[in-house]
Amino acid sequence: MPHHWIPNSSPEVKNEMLKALGIKDVMELFNDIPDELILKRNLDVGFGRLTEYEAKRKFLEIAGRSKVFTDPPPFIGGGVCAHYVPSVIKAILSRSEFYSAYTPYQPEIAQGLLQAFFEYQSLMAELYGVDIVNASMYNGSTAAAEAVRMALRVKRGRSKVLIAASAHPEVKEVIRTWLLGTSASIFEVPYNEGDGEVDLERLKELMSNDVAALYIENPNFFGVVETHLKSAIEIAHDNGSLAIVNANPISLGIFEAPGKLGADIVVGDAQPLGLGMNYGGPSAGIFGIMDRKELVRQLPGRLIGATKTVKGDEIGYMMILQTREQHIRRERATSNITTNSGLEAIAAAAYVSLLGSEGLRRLGEAILGRTYYTLERLPSIAGISPLFTSATYFREIPIATPAAGDEIVKSLLKEGIHIGPPLGMFFNRYRNSCLICVTELHTKKDIDRLISSLQEVVNGA
């Protein structure tokens, strides 16, 4: 049946389209779908024909049901956390040159956009301590998956990848998905029960001449800082394997850059760098490498380079090493990404430029201070404790609770406080646990309110 919200759904248009396709029924296009999965009734969607005013009013009615957490800001973690987005970032992104621009294949008309990407690459390379950063991937999880695929190309003949068990469960799932159809296999390196860091002894035992790479996060999914990260990287190198480190960019104002610690490939998610939470996305994936020939040739994504004009008196920007990309190399490309999260990458560049090195350091210290103030207050709640008692934490803290983590989250929501996710979503052994995230947005008063509300909920439980 025709529907005014569905384009080309009138019988006349449908018949013309079917005639052009040489079929009699549109269902012939879906004959590979099992019959029991096909809906055999008209769709009951929409609100009928609405005027502009009615549509706007309906939208506001639906949007008004959403709960906005501003006092206090959300304590929700799990990789996407609440950070302050300066107004200047939104002002820059709203410029049409950035907002509506697409792939800059014509450098003569896209110098501004190309320079913005070049500055992003340069800033991220300095932040992560590497030589080369591409012009962004889609997000942190796909950057991690691309890094693993890249490592397998570089280390041809090796088919194993070691992944820290403390890595984000959803990132691990993306990596597993991207390895489907290959001969590669994944083995997880356990973490210590006391401090939540990767078990170096088990890492040594799992290493073999078939391991292409080690993938590790810092801080890891639990917010635990891998204080022995350099040792883990050296173990990988001693085995002839590559070291891939996924680092939180906002932590690098106070922690050593992974490239400086010896990582071959670095990845990250630009979400904390002025992008907001965006309901979990969109974001930008940070991807960098050391300047080694075997790595550069297998680097996915696009690269922006700088050169001099013909007269030699001006700098010009252009896409470089494009023979790695899909639009030229087709199925032999280093990855299937032929675009990037350009707007988000520009936001990250603007954010880092705005703060500068001193601002990033102070921001990291502010978040670290709030993290440890929260840790100091937790023991005052009977039945609540950090999951790893001897860990070093940054931004996120996993807490053991006397009741199921999802019930604690629901009870706090009624008090206007949003924590989570409950760790039972990912680990059966941690059903009575959840994450708390504190950032520069949270004041001492906010954290004190969280602690008192947790106390009330636990007493009620």
BELUR-V115402 format. One record per backbone hydrogen bond with DSSP energy under -1.0 kcal/mol. CO is the residue of the C=O (numbers start at 1). NH is the residue of the N-H. If there is no record, write none. Layout:
# BELUR-V115402
co=CO nh=NH
co=CO nh=NH
This chain:
# BELUR-V115402
co=3 nh=6
co=6 nh=9
co=10 nh=14
co=11 nh=15
co=12 nh=16
co=13 nh=17
co=14 nh=18
co=15 nh=19
co=16 nh=20
co=17 nh=21
co=18 nh=22
co=18 nh=23
co=25 nh=28
co=26 nh=29
co=27 nh=30
co=30 nh=33
co=34 nh=37
co=35 nh=38
co=51 nh=55
co=52 nh=56
co=53 nh=57
co=54 nh=58
co=55 nh=59
co=56 nh=60
co=57 nh=61
co=58 nh=62
co=59 nh=63
co=60 nh=64
co=62 nh=65
co=63 nh=66
co=75 nh=437
co=86 nh=89
co=87 nh=91
co=88 nh=92
co=89 nh=93
co=90 nh=94
co=92 nh=95
co=95 nh=98
co=95 nh=99
co=96 nh=100
co=103 nh=105
co=106 nh=109
co=107 nh=110
co=110 nh=114
co=111 nh=115
co=112 nh=116
co=113 nh=117
co=114 nh=118
co=115 nh=119
co=116 nh=120
co=117 nh=121
co=118 nh=122
co=119 nh=123
co=120 nh=124
co=121 nh=125
co=122 nh=126
co=123 nh=127
co=124 nh=128
co=125 nh=130
co=128 nh=259
co=132 nh=289
co=137 nh=285
co=139 nh=143
co=140 nh=144
co=141 nh=145
co=142 nh=146
co=143 nh=147
co=144 nh=148
co=145 nh=149
co=146 nh=150
co=147 nh=151
co=148 nh=152
co=149 nh=153
co=150 nh=154
co=151 nh=155
co=155 nh=158
co=159 nh=185
co=160 nh=212
co=161 nh=187
co=162 nh=215
co=163 nh=189
co=164 nh=167
co=166 nh=221
co=168 nh=172
co=169 nh=173
co=170 nh=174
co=171 nh=175
co=172 nh=176
co=173 nh=177
co=174 nh=178
co=175 nh=179
co=177 nh=180
co=179 nh=182
co=185 nh=161
co=187 nh=163
co=189 nh=165
co=190 nh=199
co=192 nh=196
co=194 nh=390
co=197 nh=192
co=199 nh=203
co=200 nh=204
co=201 nh=205
co=202 nh=206
co=203 nh=207
co=208 nh=211
co=210 nh=160
co=212 nh=242
co=213 nh=162
co=214 nh=244
co=215 nh=164
co=216 nh=246
co=218 nh=248
co=220 nh=223
co=223 nh=394
co=224 nh=220
co=225 nh=227
co=226 nh=229
co=228 nh=232
co=229 nh=233
co=230 nh=234
co=231 nh=235
co=232 nh=236
co=233 nh=237
co=234 nh=238
co=236 nh=241
co=237 nh=240
co=242 nh=214
co=243 nh=264
co=243 nh=265
co=244 nh=216
co=245 nh=267
co=246 nh=218
co=248 nh=251
co=251 nh=254
co=251 nh=255
co=258 nh=263
co=259 nh=262
co=264 nh=290
co=265 nh=245
co=266 nh=288
co=267 nh=247
co=268 nh=286
co=270 nh=273
co=271 nh=275
co=272 nh=274
co=277 nh=280
co=278 nh=281
co=284 nh=270
co=285 nh=137
co=286 nh=268
co=287 nh=134
co=288 nh=266
co=289 nh=131
co=289 nh=132
co=290 nh=292
co=292 nh=295
co=292 nh=296
co=293 nh=297
co=296 nh=299
co=302 nh=135
co=303 nh=320
co=305 nh=318
co=307 nh=316
co=314 nh=309
co=316 nh=307
co=318 nh=305
co=321 nh=324
co=322 nh=325
co=324 nh=334
co=325 nh=328
co=325 nh=329
co=326 nh=330
co=329 nh=332
co=330 nh=333
co=340 nh=342
co=341 nh=345
co=342 nh=346
co=343 nh=347
co=344 nh=348
co=345 nh=349
co=346 nh=350
co=347 nh=351
co=348 nh=352
co=349 nh=353
co=350 nh=354
co=351 nh=355
co=352 nh=356
co=355 nh=359
co=356 nh=360
co=357 nh=361
co=358 nh=362
co=359 nh=363
co=360 nh=364
co=361 nh=365
co=362 nh=366
co=363 nh=367
co=364 nh=368
co=365 nh=369
co=366 nh=370
co=367 nh=371
co=368 nh=372
co=369 nh=373
co=370 nh=374
co=371 nh=375
co=372 nh=376
co=373 nh=377
co=374 nh=378
co=377 nh=380
co=378 nh=381
co=381 nh=384
co=385 nh=400
co=388 nh=391
co=392 nh=225
co=394 nh=396
co=395 nh=438
co=397 nh=436
co=398 nh=387
co=399 nh=434
co=400 nh=385
co=404 nh=408
co=405 nh=409
co=406 nh=410
co=407 nh=411
co=408 nh=412
co=409 nh=413
co=410 nh=414
co=412 nh=415
co=412 nh=417
co=413 nh=416
co=418 nh=75
co=420 nh=77
co=421 nh=435
co=422 nh=425
co=423 nh=426
co=423 nh=427
co=427 nh=430
co=428 nh=431
co=431 nh=405
co=432 nh=401
co=433 nh=423
co=434 nh=399
co=435 nh=420
co=436 nh=397
co=439 nh=442
co=443 nh=447
co=444 nh=448
co=445 nh=449
co=446 nh=450
co=447 nh=451
co=448 nh=452
co=449 nh=453
co=450 nh=454
co=451 nh=455
co=452 nh=456
co=453 nh=457
co=454 nh=458
co=455 nh=459
co=456 nh=460
co=457 nh=461
